[in-house]
Every structure is written in structure tokens, then in C-alpha cells.
Amino acid sequence: MAKQKEKIVNQYAQAILAYADEHNVLENISADLLAIRSVVVAEPKLTSLLTAQTISDADQGGLVDALTQGADNAVVNLVKILLAHHHFAYLPAVVDRFFDLYQQSQGIQAVTITTAVEADEDQKERLSNAFKKQSGAKKIQATYKVNQDIIGGVVMQSKSLLIDGSLQSKIAKMRAELLG
């Protein structure tokens, strides 16, 4: 069943990405998808209500209109198609896959950069450039976090690469070597 869900999610994500790219509305579609996804994730009862057998078509339509108010027609249609095919619960996964495919098509690699203290803009730029060079990515989308537990240094992690230059890992490695 998981493979079937993955196939369905991928098809919807590819379709909305192709539309957005073809009509030059990637930014609008992206913003609309993020907004709708955040509402659906924040309000899990909404999915239950929209997919309930007891909801009237008029009530469902009103909820869909409220959820998609101001959104691009393609996003509105996506929500309606997901509901019609009983796949509305897949919406967050479709949006996530959309962004994965978009990043792949643009050569963008998402990375989380963790430091022990807040990095200033100059440091962030140097860290981003270092990751680009190490990973070979054309562009990166960096998320910066602070974790005092790493003591010092930096940890950079993407889906396919982990660069751990933290003092925490170096201390753990030395401890393991000393203790044999």
C-alpha cells in the first residue's frame, strides 16, 4: 500500500509542478501550496470533516472554497481532485513531493546548518559556500539552527550528505579511541 500511495503522491506532485512551470507561476503555486498545507497540518480534523461520508456536497464545497480562497485555480483544482478521488489525506505529502521535485529540477539542495552559537550573515554565507563546494550543488536552500550541545564547530546535513565538524563528535571519537 505504501508504494501505491507514493505513486499517487508523485503523480499529483509532478502534474502541479509541470503546470506551474509551464505557466510560469511557480512562486504563486508554491506559496498557495504551503499555505494550504499549513492549514491542513495544523487542523487534522479538517481532513476528517472534508472526507466524511456524512458531509453534504454544499458544505464540502464551502470548506474547500474557504481553504483555497485566493489560491491559483490549479491549486483549487488539485484540492478538488484529491477530494474526488479520496486522496485528500495525501495533500501534505503531495506538497512535500512537489518541493522535492522542484528543488531537483532547479539543482537546489536543502541543507540544515547547525552551529553552537548564532551565526552572523557573513558566517552563514561562508558556511553555505563551503557546503556548495563540498556537495557540488548548484544552489542550496539553507536552514540555520543553533544547538549548544555540539559545543563548537558546525554540522551540515542534507538528504544525501552529512558533514560533522562539531567538537561534540570529535570528543566522542577521541573517547571511543581512548576507551578502545
N, C-alpha and C positions, 0 to 999 in steps of 0.2 A: 504493500500500500504506500509506503514511503516513496518508492520510485515513481508511482503514479502521481502523487502529489508534486514531486519535484518536476515531473514532465509538464504538468498543468501550470505550475508556477512559472516555469521557464517560458512556456508558450505565451502566456499573458504578458510577461515582462518584455519579451522580445517584440511583441506586437506594439506595445505602448512606446517602447524605445524607437522602433522603426518609424512610427507615426511622428513622434516628437522630432526626430532627426530630419525626416522628410519635409516636415512643415516648418522647420526652423523655430521650434517652440520648446526646446529642451529646458530652458530656465523656468518657463511658466509651468510646464508639466511637472518638473522636479519639485517646485515649490508647492504645487497643489497636492501632489502625492504625499509629500512629507506632512503637510497639514492634516490631510485626511487620515494618514497612518497614525499620527499622534493622537487624534481623537479616538480612533478605533482601539488603540492600545490602552489609552487612559480610561476608556469606558467599555470594559468587556461585556457588560450587559447589553450594549448596543447591538453587538453581533447576534446575541441570543434573541433579542427582540426582532431584528430585521429578518432573521432566518426562521422565526417561529411559524408553525403552520396556522396558528390562530390569528395572525395579523392580517388585516384587510389590505387589499392592493392600494387603496387610497391612503391608508396610514403608512404603509411601507413607502409609497411614493413621496409622501410628505417628509418622512425621515430622510430619505435619500436626497431630496431637494435641500433640506436643511444642512445635511452633511456636506453636500457638494456645492453649496451656494458660492457663486463667483468663480468656480473652477472651470478650467478649459473643458469644452464639450467632450473631448476624447477621454478625460478622466471621469466625467459623469457617465459616459457610456461604459467605461471599464467597470465602474461600480455596479451599474445596472446589469451588465453581462455576467459579472461574478454572482450576483444575486439570482439571476435567471437560471444559471447552471449549477446552483447550490455550491458555489465555491467562494462565497464571501469571506469565510473564515480564513482563506488563504491571502487576503489582501495585504497584511503586513509582510508576508513572505514574498509576495509579488513585488512590492515596493522595494524591499531589500535586494531582490534579484535584479530589478531594474537598475539600481545604483551600482551593483556589481558589474553588470554588463556595460553600463555607461562608462565606468572607470576603465574597464578593459579596453573598450573601443577608443578611448582617448589616451591610453597609455598612462593612466593615473594609478598610482599605488597608494592605498591608505596605510598610514603608519601611526602608531602611538609612540610618542617620545616621552619617556618618564625620567625626571630628574629629581634629585633630593631637595632642591630649592627652586623657587620660581626663576625661570629663565627670562632674560630681557629679550627685546626684539632682535638685537644683533646675534645673541647666542642662538636664538630659535632659527634664524636664517642659516647660521653656520651648521647647526645640527641637521637641518633639512637638506642642505647641500651635501653634507657628509653621507647622509642616508641615500640620497640620489646617486652619488658616486659609487657607493658600496653595492647598491641594489641594481643599478643600471636602469632605473625607472626614468621615463621622460619627465613626468610630473609627479608630485606627491601631494597628498591631502593629509596634512599632519594634525594630529590631536595631541596637545601637550598636557601632561599630568605631573603632579608633584607627589612623590612618595618618599617621606623621610626615612623609611625603613631601608632604602638602598644605600644609605649613608653618604654616598658621593658617587660621582660618575654619571653615566646615562645608560638607559635601556631603551632600544629602539626595536619595535616589533610590528611586523606586517603579517599578512596571512602566510607568506612563504619564507620569511626571513626573521631571525632573532639575532640582534647584536647586543650582547650583555657586557657592558663595560662598567658595571657597578662595583663599588667596593664590597658590597654585601656578597656578591658571587665570588669575588677574589678571595675574601676572607674564608668563605665556605670551602673553596677549593684548597686553600692552604691548610685549613683544619683537617680536611679529608686526607691530604698528603701526610701531615704530621701524625695523624692517628692511624695511618696505614691502611 
